């Protein structure tokens, strides 16, 4: 596997995001909704502590960024097949894993840019209240990890079909299933509740990051989700190459 090839594909993909309206629409929509949630839910009432406001901001913005990652990745592989340009990639001297990782790397950079655009909101909390830099840093690390995992799920969905809309539906179904297992964990008994808690995408593993706490268990969870779905996407791309 060549790092140069991955970077080349990533650069090409990132340019396509920045040259088309879709990338800017995703950023604008995500920032607009994050601003609304910040105003409506995070700021809430006058008696809220600054740490509570920041925690609510991280909760809503983290979920919105995970959704934005699905919209971003829905055309990563599906559109290549729809337009027939995937044939050019297949005929070039690149591995399937390099194609998937290159496109994934471009998505990570784009999501990092999107997260950077939201920094003015915790900055407002910091100006008008007392919030630690550690709380902000831990929260943003959690949001980036969650966006990375959602992006990997989106890459897998995009590898299964040539329709970007259908790939979005598949990815959203997987992500929603991983989110609602947190509710199942609260109404079932052990050991099932422990299994559901371990699988919970948002409620189970993102909560510590909302408080600025970085734990190895939660970092490993998002890394594992990213790895599993990127591995699956690579295998699907390999299978389609030889059809």
C-alpha positions in Angstrom: 0.0 0.0 0.0 1.4 3.4 -1.1 0.9 6.5 1.1 1.6 8.7 -2.0 -1.2 7.0 -3.9 -3.6 7.4 -1.0 -2.7 11.1 -0.8 -3.1 11.6 -4.5 -6.7 10.1 -4.4 -7.4 12.1 -1.3 -6.3 15.3 -2.9 -8.5 14.6 -6.0 -11.5 13.8 -3.9 -11.1 16.8 -1.6 -10.8 19.1 -4.7 -14.1 17.6 -6.0 -15.8 18.5 -2.7 -14.5 22.1 -2.8 -15.2 22.6 -6.5 -18.8 21.4 -6.3 -21.8 23.0 -4.6 -22.5 19.8 -2.6 -19.6 20.3 -0.2 -20.6 23.9 0.6 -24.2 23.0 0.9 -23.3 20.3 3.5 -21.2 22.9 5.5 -23.8 25.6 5.3 -26.7 23.2 6.4 -24.6 21.7 9.2 -23.6 25.2 10.5 -27.1 26.5 10.2 -28.6 23.6 12.1 -25.8 23.6 14.7 -26.5 27.3 15.3 -30.2 26.7 15.8 -29.5 23.8 18.2 -27.0 26.0 20.1 -29.5 28.8 20.5 -32.6 26.6 21.2 -31.2 23.7 23.3 -27.7 24.6 24.5 -28.3 28.1 25.7 -31.7 27.1 27.0 -32.3 29.0 30.2 -30.5 31.7 32.2 -29.6 29.4 35.1 -27.5 27.0 33.0 -23.8 26.7 33.9 -21.2 27.2 31.1 -20.1 23.6 31.3 -23.7 22.4 30.8 -24.1 24.7 27.8 -20.9 23.3 26.3 -22.0 19.8 27.0 -25.4 20.4 25.2 -23.6 22.0 22.3 -21.3 19.0 21.9 -24.3 16.6 22.1 -26.3 18.3 19.3 -23.3 19.3 17.1 -21.8 15.8 17.4 -25.0 14.2 16.1 -25.3 16.7 13.3 -21.7 16.2 12.2 -22.3 12.4 12.1 -25.3 13.0 9.8 -23.2 15.4 7.7 -20.6 12.6 7.3 -23.2 10.3 5.8 -24.3 13.0 3.3 -20.6 13.6 2.4 -19.7 9.9 1.8 -22.9 8.8 0.1 -21.4 9.5 -3.4 -17.8 8.6 -2.6 -18.0 5.2 -4.4 -21.6 5.0 -5.6 -21.2 8.0 -7.9 -18.0 6.6 -9.4 -19.9 3.5 -10.4 -22.9 5.5 -11.6 -20.8 7.7 -13.9 -18.5 4.8 -15.0 -15.4 6.6 -13.7 -14.7 3.7 -11.3 -13.4 1.8 -14.4 -10.6 4.3 -14.7 -9.6 3.6 -11.1 -9.8 -0.1 -11.6 -7.6 0.1 -14.7 -5.0 2.2 -13.0 -2.2 0.7 -10.9 -3.9 1.3 -7.5 -5.2 -1.1 -4.9 -8.8 -1.3 -3.8 -7.7 -0.4 -0.2 -5.9 2.7 -1.6 -9.1 3.8 -3.3 -11.2 3.4 -0.2 -8.6 5.0 2.2 -7.9 7.9 -0.2 -11.5 8.8 -0.4 -11.9 8.3 3.4 -8.9 10.5 4.1 -10.5 13.3 1.9 -13.7 13.0 3.9 -11.8 13.2 7.2 -10.1 16.5 6.1 -13.4 17.9 5.0 -15.1 17.0 8.4 -12.1 18.6 10.2 -12.8 21.8 8.2 -16.5 21.6 9.1 -15.7 21.1 12.8 -13.2 24.1 12.7 -16.1 26.3 11.4 -18.1 25.5 14.6 -15.4 26.7 17.0 -17.0 30.2 17.3 -19.8 28.7 19.3 -17.7 27.3 22.2 -15.7 30.5 21.9 -18.8 32.5 22.7 -19.4 30.3 25.8 -15.7 30.9 26.8 -16.0 34.7 26.4 -19.2 34.9 28.5 -18.5 32.1 31.0 -15.9 29.8 32.5 -15.1 26.7 30.3 -11.8 24.8 30.4 -9.8 24.3 27.2 -9.6 20.6 28.2 -13.4 20.3 28.0 -13.5 21.9 24.6 -10.5 19.8 23.3 -12.0 16.5 24.7 -15.4 17.3 23.2 -14.0 18.1 19.8 -11.8 15.0 19.8 -15.0 13.0 20.5 -16.9 14.7 17.7 -14.1 14.0 15.2 -13.9 10.4 16.2 -17.7 10.0 15.9 -17.6 11.8 12.5 -14.8 9.5 11.4 -16.8 6.4 12.3 -19.9 7.7 10.6 -17.9 8.5 7.5 -16.6 4.8 7.5 -20.2 3.6 7.7 -21.1 5.9 4.8 -18.2 4.6 2.8 -19.5 1.0 3.3 -23.0 2.0 2.2 -21.6 3.8 -0.8 -19.7 0.7 -1.8 -22.8 -1.4 -2.0 -24.7 0.4 -4.7 -24.4 2.8 -7.6 -27.1 5.1 -6.3 -26.0 7.8 -3.9 -29.5 8.1 -2.4 -29.7 4.4 -1.8 -26.3 4.4 -0.2 -27.4 7.2 2.1 -30.5 5.2 3.1 -28.4 2.1 3.8 -25.8 4.0 5.8 -28.5 5.9 7.8 -30.2 2.6 8.7 -26.9 1.2 10.0 -26.2 4.4 12.0 -29.7 4.6 13.4 -29.5 1.0 14.5 -26.2 1.7 16.3 -27.8 4.7 18.0 -31.1 3.1 19.2 -29.3 0.1 20.8 -28.7 2.6 23.7 -32.4 2.7 24.3 -32.5 -1.1 24.2 -29.7 -1.2 26.8 -31.8 0.7 29.2 -34.8 -1.7 29.0 -33.1 -5.0 28.8 -31.3 -7.1 31.5 -27.7 -8.2 31.7 -25.9 -9.6 29.7 -27.9 -8.2 26.8 -27.9 -4.7 28.3 -24.0 -4.8 28.5 -23.8 -5.9 24.8 -26.2 -3.1 23.7 -24.3 -0.5 25.8 -21.0 -1.6 24.2 -22.5 -1.1 20.7 -24.2 2.2 21.4 -22.8 4.8 18.9 -23.9 8.0 20.5 -25.4 7.5 23.9 -23.0 5.0 25.2 -19.6 6.2 24.0 -19.9 9.9 23.3 -21.2 11.0 26.7 -17.8 11.1 28.4 -16.5 13.3 25.6 -19.4 15.7 26.3 -17.8 16.2 29.8 -14.3 16.6 28.3 -13.3 13.1 29.5 -11.1 11.1 27.1 -11.1 7.4 27.8 -9.3 4.6 25.9 -12.4 2.5 25.8 -14.4 5.1 23.9 -11.5 6.0 21.5 -11.0 2.3 20.7 -14.7 1.9 20.1 -14.8 4.6 17.4 -11.5 3.4 15.9 -12.9 -0.2 15.8 -16.1 0.9 14.1 -14.1 2.9 11.5 -11.8 -0.1 10.8 -14.6 -2.7 10.5 -16.6 -0.6 8.0 -13.6 0.5 6.0 -12.5 -3.2 5.8 -16.0 -4.2 4.7 -16.0 -1.4 2.1 -12.7 -2.6 0.7 -13.9 -6.2 0.4 -17.0 -5.0 -1.5 -14.9 -3.0 -3.9 -12.6 -5.9 -4.4 -15.6 -8.2 -5.1 -17.1 -5.8 -7.6 -13.8 -5.4 -9.5 -13.8 -9.0 -10.6 -17.5 -9.1 -11.6 
